[in-house]
Amino acid sequence: MTEHDRRTPGVSLSTAKSKVICTAMSEPFKVYSAKKFPGMCESTELSKKFAEQGIRIPVRHSAEKNADGAKDTGQGDDDDDD
């Protein structure tokens, strides 16, 4: 029994080879720890328009400070007194 078999019983590694058919490159990006995550960005105008038309997608509005000085994520209750 190999060392790998002892660590993960029932799992074997494949030695098959495959061709790379496509690659993608991007600009560098920042990775945050859970404690340092600054929050989600505001949704795009396209996303907001879809939501206005009834498409059920999560939409985030700008994160502005409210009167208490707390950060308003735009996700609070939208209680309209109609």
Backbone as CSV, one residue per row, in Angstrom:
resi,resn,N_x,N_y,N_z,CA_x,CA_y,CA_z,C_x,C_y,C_z
1,MET,0.855,-1.180,0.000,0.000,0.000,0.000,0.897,1.237,0.000
2,THR,0.595,2.206,-0.862,1.420,3.417,-0.934,1.026,4.394,0.160
3,GLU,1.857,5.403,0.351,1.557,6.424,1.361,0.255,7.150,1.025
4,HIS,0.017,7.415,-0.272,-1.206,8.109,-0.683,-2.440,7.283,-0.328
5,ASP,-2.391,5.966,-0.548,-3.524,5.098,-0.237,-3.837,5.109,1.251
6,ARG,-2.815,5.231,2.082,-3.046,5.263,3.527,-3.729,6.554,3.948
7,ARG,-3.423,7.659,3.274,-4.009,8.942,3.650,-5.456,9.073,3.182
8,THR,-5.771,8.572,2.001,-7.117,8.690,1.443,-7.569,7.342,0.906
9,PRO,-8.115,6.504,1.766,-8.537,5.167,1.332,-9.566,5.246,0.201
10,GLY,-9.439,4.367,-0.778,-10.411,4.294,-1.865,-10.170,5.287,-2.980
11,VAL,-9.118,6.113,-2.872,-8.840,7.113,-3.899,-7.525,6.762,-4.562
12,SER,-7.529,6.709,-5.886,-6.288,6.442,-6.605,-6.021,7.596,-7.563
13,LEU,-4.759,7.810,-7.839,-4.369,8.876,-8.751,-4.300,8.341,-10.168
14,SER,-4.757,9.129,-11.109,-4.688,8.750,-12.511,-3.349,9.206,-13.076
15,THR,-2.786,8.409,-13.955,-1.546,8.801,-14.621,-1.817,9.168,-16.076
16,ALA,-3.105,9.273,-16.448,-3.466,9.631,-17.814,-3.037,11.066,-18.110
17,LYS,-2.766,11.345,-19.365,-2.360,12.685,-19.782,-3.466,13.307,-20.617
18,SER,-3.530,14.617,-20.587,-4.509,15.326,-21.407,-3.847,16.541,-22.036
19,LYS,-4.423,17.019,-23.149,-3.907,18.184,-23.853,-4.504,19.448,-23.269
20,VAL,-3.716,20.501,-23.209,-4.226,21.814,-22.853,-4.849,22.394,-24.110
21,ILE,-6.152,22.705,-24.047,-6.812,23.225,-25.247,-7.090,24.717,-25.158
22,CYS,-6.968,25.281,-23.957,-7.246,26.704,-23.814,-6.606,27.201,-22.520
23,THR,-6.186,28.431,-22.528,-5.689,29.074,-21.309,-6.321,30.442,-21.189
24,ALA,-6.349,30.965,-19.995,-6.892,32.308,-19.766,-5.960,33.046,-18.823
25,MET,-5.752,34.308,-19.093,-4.888,35.142,-18.257,-5.724,36.292,-17.702
26,SER,-5.333,36.772,-16.536,-6.033,37.910,-15.957,-5.022,38.828,-15.298
27,GLU,-5.495,39.978,-14.911,-4.670,40.891,-14.140,-4.538,40.323,-12.731
28,PRO,-3.493,40.686,-12.016,-3.385,40.231,-10.618,-4.571,40.716,-9.796
29,PHE,-4.959,39.941,-8.798,-6.070,40.331,-7.940,-5.691,40.104,-6.492
30,LYS,-6.375,40.805,-5.606,-6.082,40.748,-4.178,-6.967,39.698,-3.521
31,VAL,-6.394,38.911,-2.647,-7.121,37.911,-1.876,-7.160,38.392,-0.432
32,TYR,-8.353,38.434,0.150,-8.535,38.923,1.507,-8.839,37.779,2.456
33,SER,-8.417,37.934,3.699,-8.870,37.003,4.737,-10.311,37.391,5.071
34,ALA,-11.039,36.518,5.732,-12.440,36.805,6.069,-12.554,38.070,6.921
35,LYS,-11.625,38.283,7.829,-11.698,39.449,8.715,-11.398,40.756,8.002
36,LYS,-10.587,40.719,6.958,-10.177,41.950,6.272,-10.969,42.223,5.002
37,PHE,-11.942,41.364,4.670,-12.727,41.550,3.447,-13.505,42.852,3.526
38,PRO,-13.314,43.774,2.562,-13.965,45.082,2.644,-15.435,45.090,2.243
39,GLY,-15.943,43.999,1.717,-17.341,43.947,1.296,-17.459,43.895,-0.212
40,MET,-18.661,43.614,-0.668,-18.899,43.484,-2.100,-18.976,44.853,-2.760
41,CYS,-18.619,44.865,-4.032,-18.719,46.094,-4.828,-20.181,46.343,-5.182
42,GLU,-20.469,47.562,-5.569,-21.814,47.915,-6.023,-22.126,47.144,-7.306
43,SER,-23.373,46.748,-7.477,-23.791,46.038,-8.690,-23.672,46.954,-9.900
44,THR,-23.520,46.344,-11.072,-23.428,47.127,-12.304,-24.804,47.692,-12.664
45,GLU,-24.801,48.688,-13.519,-26.063,49.278,-13.977,-26.912,48.234,-14.706
46,LEU,-26.264,47.343,-15.455,-26.999,46.295,-16.162,-27.720,45.389,-15.170
47,SER,-27.027,44.971,-14.111,-27.657,44.131,-13.088,-28.838,44.839,-12.447
48,LYS,-28.677,46.130,-12.154,-29.765,46.892,-11.532,-30.983,46.974,-12.456
49,LYS,-30.746,47.157,-13.755,-31.856,47.226,-14.718,-32.580,45.886,-14.818
50,PHE,-31.825,44.787,-14.818,-32.463,43.469,-14.825,-33.343,43.299,-13.593
51,ALA,-32.835,43.695,-12.429,-33.602,43.574,-11.191,-34.862,44.433,-11.242
52,GLU,-34.753,45.640,-11.800,-35.929,46.519,-11.938,-37.004,45.874,-12.809
53,GLN,-36.599,45.047,-13.764,-37.531,44.408,-14.684,-38.058,43.074,-14.161
54,GLY,-37.705,42.745,-12.917,-38.272,41.556,-12.301,-37.380,40.330,-12.263
55,ILE,-36.172,40.423,-12.807,-35.254,39.286,-12.741,-34.781,39.183,-11.293
56,ARG,-34.890,37.989,-10.716,-34.537,37.810,-9.306,-33.038,37.558,-9.164
57,ILE,-32.277,38.646,-9.064,-30.840,38.556,-8.838,-30.489,39.475,-7.670
58,PRO,-29.474,39.112,-6.897,-29.082,39.990,-5.793,-28.454,41.272,-6.342
59,VAL,-28.905,42.404,-5.845,-28.387,43.696,-6.294,-27.858,44.454,-5.090
60,ARG,-26.649,44.934,-5.197,-26.034,45.729,-4.140,-25.974,47.171,-4.589
61,HIS,-26.357,48.055,-3.694,-26.288,49.480,-3.971,-25.021,50.029,-3.349
62,SER,-24.695,51.278,-3.631,-23.447,51.840,-3.123,-23.397,51.758,-1.604
63,ALA,-22.218,51.508,-1.090,-22.022,51.388,0.355,-21.697,52.771,0.906
64,GLU,-22.712,53.521,1.253,-22.529,54.861,1.799,-22.792,54.827,3.288
65,LYS,-22.254,55.794,3.990,-22.491,55.861,5.432,-23.848,56.497,5.687
66,ASN,-24.578,55.914,6.656,-25.878,56.480,7.005,-25.704,57.517,8.115
67,ALA,-26.777,58.021,8.654,-26.736,59.081,9.662,-26.009,58.659,10.928
68,ASP,-26.008,57.353,11.249,-25.331,56.857,12.451,-23.821,56.777,12.247
69,GLY,-23.357,56.935,11.021,-21.950,56.769,10.717,-21.607,55.335,10.379
70,ALA,-22.613,54.450,10.441,-22.390,53.044,10.114,-22.456,52.881,8.605
71,LYS,-21.774,51.877,8.111,-21.766,51.606,6.683,-23.105,51.024,6.265
72,ASP,-23.729,51.621,5.256,-24.994,51.127,4.732,-24.678,50.287,3.502
73,THR,-24.978,49.002,3.563,-24.651,48.097,2.462,-25.707,48.085,1.369
74,GLY,-26.827,48.759,1.605,-27.889,48.739,0.600,-28.714,47.485,0.671
75,GLN,-28.479,46.633,1.669,-29.177,45.371,1.763,-30.198,45.362,2.898
76,GLY,-30.433,46.490,3.522,-31.364,46.554,4.633,-32.807,46.460,4.188
77,ASP,-33.733,46.572,5.135,-35.155,46.506,4.815,-35.561,47.728,4.005
78,ASP,-36.276,47.504,2.948,-36.824,48.583,2.138,-38.303,48.702,2.433
79,ASP,-38.644,49.122,3.646,-40.039,49.231,4.044,-40.614,50.542,3.528
80,ASP,-41.344,50.453,2.422,-42.043,51.606,1.892,-43.425,51.636,2.508
81,ASP,-43.766,52.742,3.127,-45.078,52.869,3.774,-46.087,53.336,2.739
82,ASP,-46.537,52.421,1.878,-47.535,52.755,0.854,-48.931,52.524,1.378
